[in-house]
Amino acid sequence: AQTELVAQMAVTLAHEINNPLTGIMGFTQELLSALDADTRPHALAQHVLAAAERIHDIVKKLQELRVAKAVPYYEDTLMLDLDPEAGPVAQERP
């Protein structure tokens, strides 16, 4: 039951995040093609695209999640481990 709930939540979150993310990535790519390459706005748009691609990768990991494994995050807070091969999660303040 818990695994099924995690899978349903992953699908829902992926859908809800990917819809606006697709627009952000597409419009940012259009901006990049319209801006001169050696300008600050172009560099900023590249940062936006890189951040959007990172979000896309995280959502993909969420979609591939099949087992809910909680790991320590901060103090008494736990979070799902989306990348078990990466090792323990750093104890950072959110």
Secondary structure, 3 states (H helix, E strand, C coil): CHHHHHHHHHHHHHHHHHHHHHHHHHHHHHHHHHCCCCCHHHHHHHHHHHHHHHHHHHHHHHHHCCCCCEEEEECCEEEECCCHHHCCCCCCCC
